[in-house]
Amino acid sequence: MKHPIYTNKKIIGSWHEGSEKDIQKAINSSLSVYWSNISWTDRAYLFLKAADLISGPYRSIINAATIRCKYNFNVCELIFSLRFNVFYTNKIFNKQPRLGFVVARTPFNIALPALMGNVVLWIPSEKQLYYAYVLMEIFKKSGFPDGIINCSF
């Protein structure tokens, strides 16, 4: 089964067939996103906004997504994780971005590398595709710039 890699809303390859050239293209395209130009306060706000949306109007939707995917995950843990990542990153990294590119295969905390200033290519497991789609929609509603967290569906 092919899983396309999206970067800035363009398909640039598929992860099970992607060549080294495809991976480099994904990295270069993602690093052109100016996440580092967004202040620490604004980055933290985006993650806290996502946590608020998940704990409020999207709680039943994200719960349904985890049930549909038979994903053994507690939504409260996701909310806590998003909020704690802001607290932890502020304490540890003193508001300095760590710029780079991270490929994350679920289960993995995709929020922490992004919060630190990295661009993330998230590859959810096959059983988590619906959950990943819902979470990506929440990130979009939270105001995340395109290309910061990319997901391979």
C-alpha positions in Angstrom: 0.0 0.0 0.0 1.4 3.4 -1.0 1.4 6.1 1.6 2.1 9.6 0.1 4.4 12.1 1.8 2.9 15.5 1.8 5.0 18.6 2.2 3.4 22.0 1.9 0.4 20.3 0.4 2.4 18.7 -2.4 2.9 15.0 -2.8 6.6 14.4 -3.2 6.9 10.6 -2.8 5.7 7.7 -0.8 7.4 6.4 2.3 7.5 2.8 1.5 9.0 3.5 -1.9 10.7 6.8 -1.2 14.2 7.1 -2.5 17.0 8.9 -0.8 16.3 11.8 -3.3 12.6 11.9 -2.1 13.7 12.0 1.5 16.2 14.9 0.8 13.5 16.7 -1.2 11.1 16.4 1.8 13.8 17.6 4.2 14.7 20.6 2.1 11.1 21.6 1.4 10.2 21.3 5.1 13.3 23.3 6.3 12.2 26.2 4.1 9.3 26.7 6.5 10.2 29.5 8.8 9.2 27.9 12.1 12.2 29.5 13.7 10.9 33.0 12.9 7.9 32.3 15.1 8.6 33.4 18.7 8.7 30.9 21.5 5.5 32.5 23.0 3.6 32.0 19.7 4.8 28.4 19.3 3.8 27.6 22.9 0.4 29.3 22.3 -0.3 27.0 19.3 0.3 23.9 21.3 -1.8 25.1 24.2 -4.5 26.1 21.8 -4.4 22.5 20.4 -4.7 21.1 23.9 -7.7 23.4 24.6 -9.4 22.3 21.4 -8.9 18.6 22.2 -10.1 19.1 25.8 -13.1 21.1 24.6 -15.0 21.0 21.3 -12.9 18.2 19.7 -12.8 15.8 22.7 -15.6 13.6 21.5 -14.2 13.5 17.9 -10.7 12.6 19.0 -12.2 10.0 21.4 -14.2 8.5 18.6 -11.1 8.5 16.4 -9.1 6.5 18.9 -12.0 4.0 19.3 -12.4 3.7 15.5 -8.7 3.0 15.1 -8.7 0.6 18.1 -5.9 2.7 19.4 -5.2 2.1 23.1 -4.6 5.7 24.0 -6.1 8.0 26.6 -7.0 11.4 25.2 -6.3 12.9 28.6 -2.7 11.8 28.1 -2.5 13.7 24.8 -3.9 16.9 26.4 -1.4 16.5 29.3 1.4 15.8 26.9 0.8 18.9 24.8 0.6 21.1 27.9 3.5 19.5 29.7 5.7 19.8 26.6 5.3 23.6 26.7 6.3 23.6 30.4 9.2 21.2 29.9 10.6 22.8 26.8 10.5 26.3 28.5 12.5 25.0 31.4 15.0 22.9 29.6 15.8 24.8 26.4 15.5 28.4 27.6 13.4 29.4 24.7 16.1 28.6 22.1 14.9 26.8 19.0 16.6 23.6 18.0 16.3 23.6 14.3 16.2 20.4 12.3 14.1 17.7 10.7 12.6 14.8 12.6 10.9 11.7 11.1 8.5 10.3 13.7 7.0 6.8 13.3 4.1 6.5 15.8 4.0 5.8 18.7 6.1 8.9 19.2 5.7 12.3 20.7 5.5 14.4 17.6 4.7 17.6 19.6 8.0 17.9 21.5 10.3 18.0 18.5 8.0 20.5 16.7 7.8 22.7 19.8 11.6 22.8 20.0 11.6 24.3 16.5 12.0 21.2 14.3 10.0 20.3 11.3 8.3 16.9 11.7 7.3 14.3 9.2 4.9 12.1 11.1 4.3 8.6 9.8 1.4 7.1 11.8 0.9 3.3 11.9 -1.8 1.9 9.7 -4.3 1.5 12.5 -3.9 5.2 13.5 -4.7 6.8 10.2 -8.1 8.2 11.2 -6.7 9.4 14.6 -3.8 11.1 12.7 -6.2 12.8 10.3 -8.3 14.2 13.2 -5.2 15.4 15.1 -3.8 17.1 12.0 -7.1 18.9 11.5 -6.9 20.1 15.2 -3.3 21.3 14.6 -4.6 23.2 11.5 -7.5 24.7 13.5 -5.0 25.8 16.2 -3.2 27.9 13.7 -0.1 25.8 12.9 1.7 27.1 9.8 1.7 24.7 6.8 4.7 22.4 6.7 5.6 22.4 10.4 4.0 19.0 11.2 3.6 16.9 8.0 1.8 13.7 8.0 2.1 10.7 5.6 -1.4 9.2 5.2 
